Amino acid sequence: MDAFYASVEQFDDPTLRGKPVLVGGSGRRGVVCAASYESRQFGCRSAMPMGEARALCSHAIVVRPNFPRYKECSAQLMNILESFSPLVQPLSLDEAFVDVTGSTRLFGDGVSIATTIRQRVRDEIHLTCSVGVAPNKFVAKLASDLDKPDGLTVIAPDKLIARLAPLPIERMWGVGPVAAETFKRFGFRTFGDVQRASEDALEAVFGEHGARWKELALGNDNRPVATERTPASVGQEQTFGDDLTAIAEVEAHLVGQAEEVAARLRRKQVKAERVTVKIRFGDFKTITRSMTFDTPTDRTDILRDGARSLLRAWASNDFRPVRLIGCTVSGIVEGNEQLGLFADVQATKQTAIDRVADAIRTRFGKDAIGRADAERVRRDLE
């Protein structure tokens, strides 16, 4: 994500847009957590002492961090990424690796997937991100930083060595200021310098790490994308550019979120004990409503009906325009067991429907099929 914390603050407060913003503590020992691109023009950057940053840009606006809000946006980002592949490895709140090797038949090549991700981030989170497309984690990470903000950089397998060669050694992952000075002291200023060096020469300087630097300079990295087996929660939420004033519109978004959350549970082969609906208003006040199921479930109809009943119960007493709606399940347990011999007929039917719907979405995309609102259909027929 581009200047993540600062960009979130600028979206939430339109008066900050186009102005230099520093997110962090304003006290004597305050540190910059994030600097907007407007402040970066003056030399401000993250991890810089706030006093130094304000000396460089005296008219910058200092905003205290709002980490709960950043975590919400991060969850939205991870939801988007997981809709393209189950192989997502977050590095921080605003950055992740995604292995899309098994997704290209469904969503197109890496460039197509990256383009769609960037568009969805703009549409759903109202922020921008930069994406690197490459054969492995190291080069993808490096590529994502080459054309910020709002960039898309592709480094093809057959272009690796040539594309990396002119890059300064500081771009090497794991090379900090001290290591960079060591590299330069021995004549290694670019990736190309390391590419052309023998392993013996590199080992003479860096010991056993010399071979590793050589591999990275050549663009070789065989580390897999590592994912967690059982998540603490699974959720989906959306912030709207304009507050929604009709309960039917809010409910339609919530139902779609519940369907996606249920599908993600089944993909992860886990079930949830609890569903929570989050509602935020235009003044940023946020409320939640939750319910616990008798048994853990991954069934779409149960999760959808539970979320919808929570929304309707709130709306019947206190509806007001909605800025954000979200559906999250928690109490995650592993278990994708088969139904017993004498399983409930309705449960068997709903499980079969979910299985067919999942297969259709896997083949034709997540928007290929959705559940009709039975009440609305009945009213239309009448």
BAKEBA-481234 format. One record per atom (N, C-alpha, C, O): x, y, z. Coordinates in steps of 0.1 Angstrom, whole numbers, plus 5000, padded with zeros to 4 digits. Layout:
% BAKEBA-481234
XYZ...
This chain:
% BAKEBA-481234
500849885000500050005000500950125000502050125005500450234994501250364993500950455005499850495007502150485012502050575024500750535032499950625035500650415036499450355041498750435052497650485050499350455063498750525074498350665070497250715073499250735063498950875059497850875049497050975050497850785040496750785030495350755036494350815032495350665046494050645053493550765060492450805059494550845066494150965073493651065063492651145066494251075051493751175041492451135035491651225031492151005034490850965029489750995040488751045036490050965052489050985063488851135065487651175069489851215063489651365066490051435053491251455050489051465045489251535032490051665033490751705023490051725044490851855046492351825045493151925044492751705047494151665047494751635033495951625031493851615024494251575010495051685003494651805003496151634997496951734990497951814998498651894994497951785012498751855021499751755027499551635028500951805031501951715038501451675052501051755060501351545053500851485066501951385072502551315064502151405085503051315092502251235103501551305111502251105102501551025112502550985123503550915119502251015135503150975146502951055158502051135159503851035168503751115180504351255178505351275171503751355185504151495183505051535195505551655194505251455204506151485216507551495212507951475201508351525222509851545220510551425214511451435207510051305218510651185214509751115203509950995200508851185197507951125187508651085175509751135171508150975169508750925156507650915145506550895148508150935133507150935122506850795118507750715115505550755119505150625115504850615100505150515094504450725094504150735080504250875075503850965083504750895063504751035058504051035044504350945036503151125042502451135030503451175019504551225022503051145006503951174995504251324994505251374989503251414999503451554999504551595008505351685005504751525020505751555029507051495025508151545029507051385017508251315013509051405004510251395003508351494997509151584988510051674996511051734990509851695009510751775017511851685024512551745032511851555021512751465028512251395040513051315046510951405043510451335054510251185051510051155039510351095061510250955058509850885071509950945082509350765070509050695082510250655090511350645085510050635103511150605113512050725116513050715123511750845110512550965113511951025126510751025128512851085134512351155146511451265141511651335131510251285148509251385144509851525144509551605135510751555153511351685153512151715141512051825135512851615136513651635124512751645112513051735103511651575111510751585100510051715100509851775089509651765111509051895112509952015109509552115104511251995111512252085107512352095092512652195086512251975086512351975071511052025064511152085054509952005071508652045065507852105077506952045083508052235079507452305091505952315090505252325100505352305078503952325076503252185075502052185072503952075078503251945078502251935089502451995100501251865087500151845097500451705104500551605097500551705117500951585124499651525129498751595136499451395127498251325131498651205139499551135136497951185150498251075159497750945152496750945145498450835153498150705146496750655152496450675163496050595143494750535146494850385142494350345131495550305150495850165145494650075144494649995135493550095152492350015149491850035135491349945128491850165130491350195117492350135106491850085096493650145109494550085099494349935098494449875087494049865109493849725109492549695101492549585094491549775102490349755094490649755079490249665071491449855075491849865060492749745056492649695045493549705066494449595063493649465061493849385052492549445069491749335067491049335054490849225047490649455049489949465036490949425025490649355016492249475027493249435017493449285016493549235005493649225028493849075028492649005022492848895016491449055025490348985019490348995003490048894997490749104998490849114984491949014978491648944969493049014985494148924980493748774981494048694972493048744992492648604994491548564984491348444982490848654977489848624967490548574954489848524945491848594953492648554941493448424944493748354934493748404956494548284960494548264975494548354982494548134979494648104993496048124999496248125011497048144990498448154994498748294995499348354986498448355007498748495010499548495023499248435033500748565022501648585033501748725037502548795030501048775047501248915051502548945057503148865064503149055053504449095059504249205070505049215079503149275068502749375078501349415075500649345067500849515081499449555079499149595064498049575059500249645057499949705044500749635033500849685022501249515035502049445025501949295026501849245037501949225015501849085015502349025002502349084992502748895003503048814991501848744987501048694996501548724975500448634970501048544959501548594949500948414961501348324951500048284942499148224947500148334929498948314921499248204910498548204900500248124913500548024903499347934899499147904887498547904909497347814907496147884903495047824902496248014901495048104899494948154885493948214881495948134877495948194864494948154854494448224845494548024855493447974846492148044848491348054839491948084861490648144864490748294863489748354858491848364866491848504867492748574856492848694856493448494848494448544839495848544844496048494855496748604837498148594841498448694852497548764857499748694857500048774868499748924866499348984876500048974854499749114852498249144853497849244858497449054847495949074848495449074862494649154866496048984870495648974884496049094892495349154900497249144889497849264896496949384892496649464901496549394880495749504875494449504882493949614886493849394883492549374890492649414905491749474911493649364911493949394925493949544928493349594937494749614919494949754921493549824919493249924927492749784910491449844908490549824919489849914924490549694925489649664936490049744949489249784956491349764951491849844962491349984961490950044971491350044949490850174946489350184949488850274955488650084944487150084945486650054959485650114963487349964966486749914978487349974991486749985001488650014990489350075001489550224999489850295009489450264987489650404983491050454985491250574988492050364984493450394985494150344972493550274964495450364971496250314961497250214966497750224977497750124957498750034961499750014949499350044938500849964952501849934941502149784942502349724952502249724930502349584929503549544920503749604910504249444925505349384917504949244913504549164921505149214900504849084895506249024890506949074882506548904896507848844893507748694896506748644902508848624892508848474894508948434909508748314912509448524918509648474932509448594941509248704937509548564954509248664965510248784965509848894965511448754964512448854965512248964953512249084956512148914941512049004930510749074930510649194926509649004934508349074935508349184945507849294942508949164956509049264967509849384961509449494963510949354955511749464949511049544939511049664938510349464930509549534919508449624924508149724919507849584935506749664941507149794946506349884947508449814948508949944953509550034942509950144944509649984930510350054919509450164913510050254906508150164914507350264907506250314916505050314912506550344928505550404937505350554935506350614931504150604938502950534942502150484930502350524919501150404933500150354924500850294911500450324900501850204914502650154903502450004901501949934909502749964889502749814885503949784878504149834866504849704884506149674878506249524875506049444885506549484863506649344859508049314856508649384848508649204862509949164859509849014854509648924863509948994841509748854836510948764838512048824840510748634839511848544842513048564833514148554837512748584820513948594810514548734810515548754803514048824819514648954819515348984833515849094836515348884842515748904855517148964856517249074862518148904851519548944853519749084847520349174854519249104835519449234829518649344836519149464837517449314841516649424848517249454861517149574865517849354868518349384881519749444881520149514890520549424871521949464870522149604874523149634882521449704868521749844871521249894885521550014889520549814892519949864905521049884915521949804916520949994923521950014934521849904945520749844947522949874951523049764960522049794972521649694979521749914975520749944986519449884984518649864993519049854971517749794968517749644972516649584973518949584975518949444979518249424992518549495002517349324992516649295005517649245015518349155013517649315027518549275038519749355038520549345048519949445029521149535029520749665035520149755029521249685047521049815054522149905052523049875044522250025059523250115057524650065059525650095052524849985070526149925073526549825063527749835058525749735059526049635049526349705035527249665028525549815032525749885020527149945019527849945009527650005030528950055031530049955029531049975022529849835034530749725032530849685018531849665012529649665011529649634997530449734989531249704981530149864992530849974984532349974986533050004977532749944999534149955002534949844994536149864991534249734990534949634982534549644967534749554959533949754963533649774949532349724944532049724932531449684953530149634948529049744950528549764961528749814940527749924941526449894934525449954938526349794926525149764919524949604919525849534923523749564916523449424915524449364905524949254907524649434894525549384883526949354888527549254884527449434897528749414903528749284910529749204910527749254918527649124925527449004915528048904917526649024905526448924895527748874889527948764886528648974886529848944879530948884888531948834883530748904901531848854910531748704912530648644911532848644915532948504917532448484932532548564940531948354934531548324948532748334957532548364969533848294952535048294961535348444966535648464977535248534956535448674960534448724970534748804979533148684968532148734977532248664991532048725001532648534991532848475004534048525011534048525024535048575004536148635011535748765018536448795028534748825014534248955020533148925030533148975042532248835026530948815034530848675041529848645047531948595039531848465045530748375039530548385026530048305047529048205042527948275035527148215028527748405038526648485032526948525018525948565010528148505013528548555000527748484989527248544980527548354990526748274980525248324980524648334969524748354991523348404992523248544985522248564977524148634987524148764980524148744965523548814957524948644960525148614946523748564940523348614930523148474948521848424943520748534942520048544932520748624952519748734951520048834940519148874933521348864938521748954927521248894914520948974904521248764912520848704900519348684899518748644889518648724910517148714910516648574914515548534910517448494921517048364925516548364939517248404949515348304942514848294955513748184955512748194948514048074962513147964962512247944974511647844976512148054982511248044994509748044990509348124981509047954996507547954993506848065000507348115010505648094995504748185003504148105014503548005012504448155026504048075038502748135044502648255046501748055046500448095051500148035065500747925068499348095073498848035085497747935083496947955074497747825090496747725088495347765093494347755085495247805105493947845111493947985115494648025124493148075108493048215112492248235124491448145128492448345131491648385143490248425139489348405147490148485127488848525123488848545108489948545102487748545102487548565087486548675085485448655090486848775078485848885076485948955063486848935055484949035061484849115049484049245053483049235059484549355048483849485051484149575040485049565032483249675039483349775028483049915033482049935040483850015030483550155033483050215021483550195010481950295022481350355010481750505009481850575019481850544996482250684994481150774999481450885004479850734997478750815002477950715012477750605009477450775023476750695032475550635026474850705018475250505029474050445023472850475032472850465045471750525026470650565033469450475033468450495040469550365026468450265025468850135031469950085028468050075040468449955047468549845037469449755039467749835026467849735016469249735009469749625006469749845007471049865001472149805010473049735006472049845023473049795032472949645034473949575034471749595034471549445036472149375024472649265025471949425012472449365000473949345000474549244997474649445005476149435007476449335017477449255016475749335029476049245039475849105035476649015039474749075028474548935023475648885014476148775015476148975005477248934997478548915005479248815002478748985015479848965024479748835031480748755032478548805036478348675043478648555034479248455038478248565021478448455012479948445009480448325009480648555008482148545006482848485018483748405016482448535030483048475042482848325043483748255047481648285040481348135041482148065031482747955034482348115019483148045009484648045013485247945011485048145020486448145024486648045036487747975036485648025044485747925055485947785048486747705053485147765038485147625032486447605025487047495025487047715019488347705012489447665022490347595019489347725034490347705044490047575052490847535061488847515049488447395056488347415071488847335079487747525075487447555089486047605090485347625081485547605103484247655106484247755117485247775124483147835118483147945128481947925138480947875134482247975150481147965161480348085162479348085168480848195157480248325160480248415147481248415140479248495145479248595135478948735141478148745150479748835136479648975140479349065129480049055118478449155130478149255120478649395126478349435137479549455118480049585122479349695113479149685101478949805120478249915113478950045118479050065129479350125108479950255111479150365104478650345093478950475111478250585106479150695101480350685102478450795095479250905089480150985099481151045095479750985112480551045122481650955128482350995138481850835122482850735125482450665138483350575143481350685144480950605155480650465149480050445139481150365157481050225152480350135162480650145174479450055158478749955167478949815161479149805149478849715169478849575165477749505171477249535182477249405164476249315169476649165166477049145155476549075176477048945174476048835178475148865186476248715173475548605178476348475177477248465168476148385186476848255186475948145181474848135185476548055173475747945168475747825177476747815186474847735176474847615185476047525182476547475191476347515169477547445165478347515154477747595147479647495154480447565144479847535130479447425127479947635120479347615107480147685097480847785099480047635084480547705073479447715062479747755050478247695066477147705057476747845054476547925063476547875041476248005037474948055042474748165047473947965042472548015046472548045061471848145065473247975069473248005084474048135086473548215094475148155080475948275082475148395077475148505083474648375065473848485059472648525067472448645070471848425071470648455079471048515093470248605098472048475099472548525111472948675110472448755118473748705100474148835098473048925095472949045100472148885087470948965083470048985094469449095096469848885103468948905115469549015124468749085130470849015126471549115134471349255129471049345136471449265115471349395109469849445110469649565114468949355108467549395108467049435123466249525125467549365132467249395146467749535150467049605157468949565146469449705148468649805140468149905146468349785127467749885119466249905123465750015121465649805129464249825133464049925144462949985146465149955152465050045163465850175161465550285166466950165153467850285153468550295139469850325139467850285128468550295115469050435113468250535115470250455108470750575103471750555092472150435090472050645083472950625072474250555076474850585086474650465067475750375070476950405062476850415049478150425068479350455061480150325057480750305047480050225067480750095065479949985070479250005081479949875063479249755068480249635067481049635057480249555077481149445076480649315083479749325092481049205078480649075084481948995087482748965079482048955100483248875104482748755112481848765120483448645110483248525119484448495127485548525123484248445139485348415148485048285155484048215152485848245165485748115171486048005160485247915159487148025153487447935142487947805147488847805155487447695141487847565145488147485132487347505122489147405132489347315120488247205120487847155130487847175108486847065106486047085094485347185092486246995085485446985073484846845071484946785060484346795083483846655083482746635074481946725071482546505070481446465062480246455070480346425082479046475064477846465072477546315075477946225067476946285087476746155091475646085083474946145074475445955085474545875077473145925079472345925069472745975091471446025094471446175095470646225103472246245087472246385088470946445084470146395076470646565089469446645086469346665071470346705064468146645065468046655051468246795046468946815036467746895054468047035050469547065050469947135041470247015060471647045061472346985049473247045044471946865046472646795034472346875022473246895013471146925020470846995008471647125007472147164997471647205018472447325018473947305016474547385009474447205022475847175020476147145005477147185000475247064999475347034985475347164976476047184967474347254980474247384972475547464974476047514964476147464986477347544988478447474979479247554973478547344979479547274971479447314957480547334950478247314951478047344937478447484934479047514924477947574943478247714941479747744942480247824934480447684951481947694951482547654939483547714934482147534933482647484921482447584909483347604901481247644909480947734898481847864899482447904889482047914911482848034913484348004910485048084904484747884914486147844911486447844896487447884891485447794888485647784874485347914867486047954857484347994871483948104863484048244870483748344865484548244883484748364890483648384901482648324901484048464911483148474923481848544920480948524928481748614909480448684906479548604897478548654892480048484894479248394884477948354890477048324882477848344903476648284909476448354923477448384930475148374926474848434939473548384944472748334936473148404956471948364962470848464960471048584962469648424955468548514954467948544967468048454976467448664969466648694981465248644980464448694972464948534987463648464986462548564988461448554981462648644998461548745001461348834989460148864986462448884984462248984973461648914960460848974953462148784958461648714946460148694948459348704938459648654960458248634963457448764960456348754955457948874965457249004963457149034948456149084944458249014941458249044926457248954919456549004910457148824923456248734916454748784919453848764911454548834931453148874935452849004927451649054929
